[in-house]
Amino acid sequence: MNIWKNNKKDNNKISVLHNDIEDNDHNEVIFLDCMLARKQSVSIFLLTGMRMQGDIIGADETSILICSPKNGIQMIYKHSIATICIDKNKINKE
């Protein structure tokens, strides 16, 4: 698992303290960890075309947990995800 901390010079950057992941998963882990740290609202499009919206509250090797006021907590398996997009109207700037 990765350990992240905010860079004191620029709060928009996140730096890696420890990284024990494989190279092919690197971008995925950075993106998800950043969304988790910021409790960012996202739209997740599944391979079926269905759109799911909510805040990412957890993730592991095979699944992502999102929470939304409308649908509560939902678990989505990563193998069924086509795209994850940040909700433009709900960008958290920390």
Summary of the structure (lengths in Angstrom):
residues: 94
radius of gyration: 13.6
end to end distance: 22.3
largest distance: 42.2
contacts: 217
relative contact order: 0.19
helix: 23%
strand: 45%
